[in-house]
Amino acid sequence: MLSRKFNLLSVFLILATILPLLLAQNRWPDCLAKNAHIQPIPAGHILNNKTHRPLIIGHRGNPRIYQENTFDGFVSLLDTNADGFELDVFLTKDDQLVLFHEPHTEHLTGTDKIIYNMTYAEILSDLNLKATMKYGENTYEFGKTRKLPLLDDILKRFVNEDMLIFIEMKPDTPVKQPDMNYINKIGAAVGNIVRKYNLENKSVVNSFDFWKVRAAKMSNPKLVVGNYFYPDEFQAATYDSHAEYGSFPGLEACSKAIPDRLQFMRFLFETGAVLKTYNGSFFTMNSLVYNNPLVSNLTKKQMEGLFGGQVSGGAYTIYRMAQTIEQIDAQEKEIDNMMKWGVDRLIADDVGRLLRKFRRARKPFPDCVSGATGVIPEDHLFHSKKKPLIIGHRGNPMVYQENTMDGFESLLKKKYVDGFELDVFLTKDNKLAVFHDADLEHLTGKKLNIYESTYEEISKAMVKKEIDYNVKISKTYSSTMVRNNLQSNYRDLIISPTANI
């Protein structure tokens, strides 16, 4: 009897697991061509060879360190444990594949041109990526201007590297295209250049524009191809999925069979219909789409079930350049949820932070010393500050005497200062006094040894107005004691971990 109950329970659990998938698959009309299918990622492809998850992909290179889509930015990732990088390509007027993200060039170069209306010679002559750029309210300094490289330059450099290359064809959608001739030409150009360097197993080709993806796949059937999805593609009130997808080869009958716009989008997504029409292998969604009620609360694992376990899913863009520190911190939970849902890849602007989050930051030296190395906690203020950090040495010693409360507090008014360093001694009565030298005479004129004196004795020694490193200060100060409320008073500044203790 017990065995029978157990068997019935097992059957119930199995049905509860597979029934939603069966219902989801069977509730849509059978309108796709018989040869439409998801193409499994080849066994020898780098997506399969890299077995850890998630794969960490640099968005347009390493854009917090170097300008986006630059040769230096991509090469810099070789010194990290990043798994690859994503780049954007336009086809120029003279049919060159140039790296750039937007059709208009003004934001990144200061010169207002349309990139696909220029020859590459004109681009080299007229355009430089600015040394200083603004994303949202954030300003980034890159040290110098840089040129726009060709895709050929990047593929040639990385042909022997163990890096996944995400090639995104631009512009995003057919609405923004010059014409179908451009679509077919850029698709063919990308397919041919990947073939030229024999990089089919180290690259993937995708776009928000599925027409370009189809053109690339037709040009080079060995390509591993896929699609991006926007969050607004699942907003029926503002997005016309029929206009966008209804005329796509292989989807015409489905568009007529499912007249509701949101239902049609759900059909495309849940069945992988777009991918199947051009034999795609993966999708990459805005991170906000995952587990979104507008798409039936689909998780990555559910989608794998719907697609027969053959599709690979990723998310963009993690730690965006324009985000505030608060927004980036809030994204941590979102990333954790995506990992629970089984997302394969994360495309990030801040590659270093994402590597640290998953404990994959490259160690600078080999493990030749025994013992554990300390790790700065992920929620520490250190990680949220832009590098390099600007730290006041012993406070603000050019304005106030070193290691004084006024010196530390003055830094709160400096927007460009990230923190301060201070020095502490343990006094005879076990107080932590802020001072640099064991002997107080140099700074106070008093012949006292700080760790042989009580704090009361030390506090009577005033730091001089004029000190022999030729800095004159407006008044004298008593030595400062480290207080219990230091953390709350200076929560927006980093107290350097290198303080002399």
N, C-alpha and C positions, 0 to 999 in steps of 0.2 A: 504493500500500500504506500509506504514511504517512497519507494522507488518510483511508483507511478506519479505521485504528486511532484516529485523532483523532475520527472520527464516533462510533465505538463508545464511546470514553471519554466523549464529550459526553452520549450517551444514558445511560450508567451514572450520571454525575453528576446528571443531571436526575431519573432514577428515585430515586436516593438522597435527593434533596431532597424530592420530592413524595410518595414512597411512604408514609413515616410519617404524613403528613397524611391520605392516602387511607384508610389502614388505620384510623386513629383515627376518621375520619368513618363508616366502614362497619362498625365493630365494634359499633355501638349499634343497637337496634331502631328502626324507623321508626314512632314512636308519637306524634309531635306533630301537632297540627292543621295542615292545609295552609296556613292563613293566618298561622301563627306564623312570625315572621321578625325579624331584626335590622333596626331602622330606622336608616338612615344619618343621621348628624348633618347637618342642613341646611347648604347652602353658605354662607348668610349668618350662621350662628351664630358667636358669639364664640370658641368652641372651635376653629373652623376659621380664623377671622380672625387669631388669635394664632398665628403660625407657628413661633415659637421653642419649643424643648423643653429641659427640662421646664417646664410651667406651674407657677408657685409660688403656692400657695394658703394663705392664713392660716387656721389651724385655730381655729374659733370667734373669728375676728378677729385680734387681735394680743395674745395672752394673756400674754406675758411683760412687756408694758408696761401694759396695761389688763386689767381683769377680763374673763374670757371672755364672749362673746355680749353685748357692750355697744356702744352707739352710738359712744362715743369710740374703742373699739378698732377698729371697722370704718373709721371716718373717718380714723384715723391711717395706715391703709395707703395712702391716697391720696398720702402724702408719700414713699412707697417705690416700688420698681418691681415690687411684687407684682402678680400677674395677676388676683387675685380673693380671695375668702374663702368659708369654709364656715360655716354657722350651723345651729343646732338649734331646732326649733319644736315646742311642745306646743299642743294646743287646750285652752283654759281651759273652766271650767264654763259661762261665758256665750259660748262659741264665738269667742273671740279667739285669734289666733295669737301666742303669747308666746315669746320667745327664752329657752331654758334647756336644759340638757343632761340632767339626771337627774330622775326622777320625784320623789325626795325632795330637799328643799331645804336640809337642815341643813348639809351640808358647805360650801356656798357662801354661805349667808346666816346661819347660826347659829340659824335657826328651823326646827323640824321640821314641815313640811307636805308634802302631796302636790300637786304643781303643777296637775294637771288636775282636782283637786277644788275649786279656788279660782276665784273670778271675778277679772277683771283689776283691778277696784277693790280687792279684798282683797289682791291681790299688791302693788299700789302702796302700800297702807296698811301691810301687815305685813312685807314683805320688802325688804331691801337687800343687795346683794352686798357682802361684807365688804371692808374696806380691806387686811386682811392674810389671806392664804390659804396653806394648806400642801398641797403635792402631793408625796406620798411623804415624803422627808426634807427637801425643799426648801421654804423659806418665801419668799413673794413679797409685797412691799409695793407697794400701788397708790395710796397717798396719800389716798384718800377712798372712802367708800361710793358705790355707783352703783345706779340703778334698773334693773329688767328692762324692756327695750323691747319693742314689738310689731314683728312682721315688716313691718307696714304702714309704720312709721317708717323702717325701713331701706330698703325698696324705693323709697319716695318720695324719699329722699335720693340714692339711687344710680341713679335712672332715666336720667340723662344722663351717667353715668360709664362709662369703658371698663374695667369690672371684671366678671369672671365671678362670679356668685352661686350657690354650692352650697347648696341648701336641703335639709336632712336632717330628715325627719319622725320624731318621737319618740312613745312609747318604742320600743325597738329591735325587739322580736319580739312575735308574737301572744300568746305565753304571758303576757307582762306587760301585755297590753291590758285595759282595762275591758270592752270588748265590740266586736263588729263594727260597731256603730253609730258608735263613736268612729272606727274605721278609715275608714269611708266619709265621715264628716263632715270629718276632717282632710284627707283626700285631696281632697275637693271644695273645701274652704276654700283650700288651697294652689293648686289649679288655677285657682280664680276670682281670687285676688289677683294671680297672675302675669298673667292675662288683663287685669285692671284696669289694670295699669301697662304693658301691652304689652311684657313682658320675656321672652317665650319665646325670643328669640335672645340673651339675655344671662344666662340662668339655666339651671340643671339641677336636677332634683328627684330625690332618692334617699332610701334608707333601708336599714337592715338588714332591715326588715320589708317583703317584696315585696308583701304585701297592700295596704299603704298606697300603694306605688308604682303598683300596678294601679288603685287608686281614683283617684289623682291623674290618671293618664293617661286614664282613662275620663271624668273631669270636663273635661279640657282636652287633646284629642288633639294639639295643637301642642307640648305640653311635650316636652323632651328628658329622658328618664328613664333611671335605671339602678339598680344594686344595690351594696351593700357586702357583703363577705365576711369572716368571722372566720377565724382560723387553726384554731380547734377544730371548724369545720364539716367538716374533712377528717380528723378523728380518729374512726374507725369505732367504737372502743371506748367513747367517751363521747358521741358525737353521733348522734342518730337522725334521719337525713336524710329518712326516709320520713314520720316524724311531722311534721317541719317543712314539707316540700315536697309530700308525697304527695297531699294533698287540694287542692292549689292548682289552680284551673281550668286545664285543658289538660295537666296532668301526671299525672292519675289513672292513665291507661293505662300510662304509662312507669313509674310506681311499681310496678305489678303485674308488668310485664315484667322489671324488674331488682330482684330481691329483696334482693341484698346491699347493705348500707347504704353502704359505701365506694364500691362500684362505681356505685351510684346517684348519689352526690355527684359522682364523676368524670364521669359522663354529663352531669349538669346543667351542670357547669363547662366541660367540653371542647366541648360542643355549643352552649353558650349557651342552653340550653333555657328557663331562667327568664326571661332577657331576651326571648327570642322570644315567649313566651306573652303578654307585654304590650307587645311591639314596643319594647323598650328599646334603648339606643344605647351604653351604657358600663358599666363595672364599676370599683369601687375596692376593692382588697384591702389587708388588713394587710400591711405590707412583708415579714413573715415567710413569707407564702404563696408569694411568687415563687420559682420554681426549687426548690420543695419536693418531695422524692420522693413525698410523700403525694398529690400531684396530678400525678403522671406527669412530674415535672421540666418542666412546661410553662413556657415563657418567654412574654413578651408577644408576640414575633414569631411564635411558633408559634400562639398563640391568634388572632392576626390572620389567619393562614392558615386555621385551622379555621373562623373566623367570616366568611370571605370578605373579609378586609381592611376590614370595616366597623365594627369595634368599637373603642372607645377605652378604654385601661386606665390606672388611676392607683393610687397607694399612700398609705396613712396609717400612723401619724402619725410624722412625722420630728421628731427633737429634742423628745421629749415633756417636759412640765413636770416630771414625777416622776423623770426619768432623772438619774443621777449624771453628772458630767463625764466619767468613764471610759466610761460607756455611750454617751454622745453621741459621744465621739471614736471609739468602735468602730463607730458607725453610718456613718461616712464611707465605709468600704469597701462597705458594703451599698448605699449610695446610688450609688456608682460602678457597682456591678454592675447595679443596676436601670436605669441609663442605657444600659448596654451591651445590656440586654434590650429597650430601646425603650419604657420607661414614659413615658406622656404627661404625667402630673401628679404632683406631690408636695404633700401637705397637711402643713403644718408648724406646730408651736407656736412655734419660734424662727425667725420669718420673716427677720429680719435676717441671721442666720448663713447661712441657705440662700441668700439673695441674694448674700452675699459669696462663698460657695462657687462659685457660677456666674458670678461677676464681673458681677453685675447691680445691685449697690447703687447707689442714685441719687447722682449727684454734686451737691454743694450749690451749685456755681457753674458757669456755662457754660465751655466750653473756649476761653478767650480768651488763654491763655498757652501758648507753645510749650514742648515738652519733655515728658518722661514724668513721671508722678507715682508715687512709691513706694507699694507695696501691702504691708500687713502680711501675712506668710505665713499660710496657713490653719492650719498646725500651731502657730502662735505662742500662747503662754499668754494673750495679750490676748483672744483670741476665746472662751476657755472661762470667763472670769470674768463674773459677773453685773454689769451696768452699773447705776449709775455705779460706776467703780472708786474705792476709797478708797486714796489714795496718801500716804504719810508724806513731808512736805516736809523734805528733808535728813535723813531718818531719823525720829527721835522727839524733836524739839528742846525739847519742854516737860519732858522727863524727863532726857535726856542732851544734851550739847552737839551742835550740828548737825554732820552729816557725820562721825560717829564710829562705830567698829565696834560698840560697845555699843548705840548708838542704833539701828543697822540690825538687830542681832540681837534686840533687844527686841520688834521687830515680828513676829517669828516666833511669839510667844506670843499675838498678837492675832488672833482668828479673823475679825474683821470688816475687817482691813486687807488690801488686795490687793497692795501693793507699796510701793516708796519711790523718791523722786527724790534724786539726788546730783549734785554738781558736781565737775568734774575740770579740773585744769590740767596742762600738760606742763612738767615742771621743766627746769632747765638741763641735767641729765644724762639727759633723755628718759624720766623716770618719770612715770606718771600719778598725781598726788597729788589726794586728795579734799579740796577746800576751796572756799569760795565767793568770797572776795575776792582780788584780786591782792596787796593789801597785807595782811600778817598782823597788823598792830599792833592792830586793833580786837578781834580774838578772842584774841590770844596776848600782846599787850604788846610783842612783838618787832618791830623795824623791819626787816622783810625783804620783798622782792618775790618772790612765789612762782615766777614763771617765770624769774627771774634768779638763783635759788638752786638748789643741788643738793638732792636728797631728804634726804641726811644732814643738811644744815644745817637744813632745814625740820623734820625729825623731832625736833630738839632744842627746838623752840618748842612749849610746852604750851598747849593751849586753856584759858583761865581758868575758874575755878569760877563766878565771877559776871561776867556780861556786861551791858553797859549797856542791853539791852532788858529788864532787870529780871527775869531768870530766874536763880535760884541753883541750881547743880548740885553734886552731892555730891563730885566729885573732878575733877582736871585730866586732860586727855587729850593725847596726841601726835597730830599730823595722821595720817590714815589713808591708806595707799597702796592703789590699786586692785590687787587680786591676781588671779593667773591662775585661782584656784579660785573666783572670785566666782559663776560660773554654778552650780556644784555646791552651794555653800553656800546659795544663795538660789533654788533651782530652783522653789520654791513661791510666790515673790514676783516681781512685775514690777519690773524696773529701768526707770524712766521714760525713754522715748526723748527727752524734752524736757530732759534734763540739760544744763546749760551747759558746753559744751566749747570 
